[in-house]
């Protein structure tokens, strides 16, 4: 079970202080110090001249007095295994500090331990890792006298991952976000753990979100673009596969004048003629046929279009060089066993693992399967309610605007 194991100094500063022995060990001065951070130490090399030194998620400092400004980085040979540091050559009563990398650089060694290891640990008590959840399940649900007499850990791991995937789509807080700038190519690469988008917006000069809308009915990104001959037949290469060309649709979309699409003020008569023809006007400009603008196109923020052929997301030409925020869903398994499970959904995860294991076993009585199915549904519903994060004062604030008259 999860307990608070870090001191305030470890949690807020990402630092842990040790004091070497008052009497040097014999026959050699070899000492060990074991850290108790929630974050495991990542060790590449003790030598700053080595390339692997950059892999370290911490820095090691020593001082004879322990006073601020007296700590120097320790770069002599040392090893780390299972968060235990083994080093030699220390004087008696020497202060040893392990400083995890921090955005502020930490409080030791002239604040040069830059990184975000400490910040990644903030708020971590809200979650339990998938590995810990699996260990807890094996202890609480598997064994003699328990619901499951036998269950392999590999089966539990498989169903835990599947459950976490399903939870990520509609239950867990699995929405990730990236801040990106639209390049001249008008394309950005989809994130590595991308499953589906939630929203896309550009950030104006005040830092306010401006929603960007999908170009569902405006354009598309063809999945295949075969090169054709004069009769329209796709051309094959020497291996019998179709020769792929570039998408003309995407090229035209990148050059499109968005003013034409959103029915704004036209730059020239040709643009107006295009708009008039597209929306049903003839050359006589029959004003009686105008029923109003198309709401789905009447916005100036721009459009995006997922391009699954290239694994990218395309944007309209008016968004070039704009700062955007892409919010997307991940399945929660990008970091395998280190995946985080909210503690408010921990019981639902156990119920889901139990149901999946029981339901896939041969000759299992149906009433037992249905019992665990109902238990899983009930606990998943509770998890959704807990994670919905509904606050009464926020609802009241929204409802204050509902007294306004809305004219249609």
Rosetta blueprint (number, residue, H / E / L):
1 X L
2 X L
3 X L
4 X L
5 X L
6 X L
7 X L
8 X H
9 X H
10 X H
11 X H
12 X H
13 X H
14 X L
15 X E
16 X E
17 X E
18 X E
19 X E
20 X L
21 X L
22 X L
23 X L
24 X L
25 X L
26 X L
27 X L
28 X L
29 X L
30 X E
31 X E
32 X E
33 X E
34 X E
35 X L
36 X L
37 X L
38 X L
39 X L
40 X L
41 X L
42 X L
43 X L
44 X L
45 X L
46 X L
47 X L
48 X L
49 X L
50 X L
51 X H
52 X H
53 X H
54 X H
55 X H
56 X L
57 X L
58 X E
59 X E
60 X E
61 X E
62 X E
63 X E
64 X L
65 X L
66 X L
67 X L
68 X L
69 X L
70 X L
71 X L
72 X E
73 X E
74 X L
75 X L
76 X L
77 X L
78 X E
79 X E
80 X E
81 X E
82 X L
83 X L
84 X E
85 X E
86 X E
87 X E
88 X E
89 X L
90 X L
91 X L
92 X L
93 X L
94 X L
95 X E
96 X E
97 X E
98 X E
99 X E
100 X E
101 X L
102 X E
103 X L
104 X L
105 X L
106 X L
107 X L
108 X L
109 X H
110 X H
111 X H
112 X L
113 X L
114 X E
115 X L
116 X L
117 X H
118 X H
119 X H
120 X H
121 X H
122 X L
123 X L
124 X H
125 X H
126 X H
127 X E
128 X E
129 X E
130 X H
131 X H
132 X H
133 X H
134 X H
135 X H
136 X H
137 X H
138 X H
139 X H
140 X H
141 X H
142 X E
143 X L
144 X L
145 X L
146 X L
147 X L
148 X E
149 X L
150 X L
151 X L
152 X L
153 X H
154 X H
155 X H
156 X H
157 X H
158 X H
159 X H
160 X H
161 X H
162 X H
163 X H
164 X H
165 X H
166 X H
167 X H
168 X H
169 X H
170 X H
171 X L
172 X L
173 X L
174 X L
175 X E
176 X E
177 X E
178 X E
179 X E
180 X E
181 X E
182 X L
183 X L
184 X L
185 X L
186 X L
187 X E
188 X E
189 X E
190 X L
191 X L
192 X L
193 X L
194 X L
195 X L
196 X E
197 X E
198 X E
199 X E
200 X E
201 X E
202 X E
203 X E
204 X L
205 X L
206 X L
207 X L
208 X L
209 X E
210 X E
211 X E
212 X E
213 X E
214 X E
215 X L
216 X L
217 X L
218 X L
219 X L
220 X L
221 X L
222 X L
223 X L
224 X L
225 X L
226 X E
227 X L
228 X E
229 X L
230 X L
231 X L
232 X L
233 X L
234 X E
235 X L
236 X E
237 X L
238 X L
239 X L
240 X L
241 X L
242 X E
243 X L
244 X E
245 X L
246 X L
247 X L
248 X H
249 X H
250 X H
251 X H
252 X H
253 X H
254 X H
255 X L
256 X L
257 X L
258 X H
259 X H
260 X H
261 X H
262 X L
263 X L
264 X L
265 X L
266 X L
267 X L
268 X L
269 X H
270 X H
271 X H
272 X H
273 X H
274 X H
275 X H
276 X H
277 X H
278 X H
279 X L
280 X L
281 X L
282 X L
283 X L
284 X L
285 X L
286 X L
287 X H
288 X H
289 X H
290 X L
291 X L
292 X L
293 X L
294 X L
295 X L
296 X L
297 X L
298 X L
299 X L
300 X L
301 X L
302 X L
303 X E
304 X E
305 X E
306 X E
307 X E
308 X L
309 X L
310 X L
311 X L
312 X E
313 X E
314 X E
315 X E
316 X L
317 X H
318 X H
319 X H
320 X L
321 X L
322 X L
323 X E
324 X E
325 X E
326 X E
327 X E
328 X E
329 X E
330 X L
331 X L
332 X L
333 X L
334 X L
335 X L
336 X H
337 X H
338 X H
339 X L
340 X E
341 X E
342 X E
343 X H
344 X H
345 X H
346 X H
347 X H
348 X H
349 X H
350 X H
351 X H
352 X H
353 X H
354 X H
355 X H
356 X H
357 X H
358 X H
359 X H
360 X L
361 X L
362 X L
363 X L
364 X L
365 X L
366 X H
367 X H
368 X H
369 X H
370 X H
371 X H
372 X H
373 X H
374 X H
375 X H
376 X H
377 X H
378 X H
379 X H
380 X H
381 X H
382 X H
383 X H
384 X H
385 X H
386 X H
387 X H
388 X L
389 X L
390 X L
391 X L
392 X H
393 X H
394 X H
395 X H
396 X H
397 X H
398 X H
399 X H
400 X H
401 X H
402 X H
403 X H
404 X L
405 X L
406 X L
407 X L
408 X L
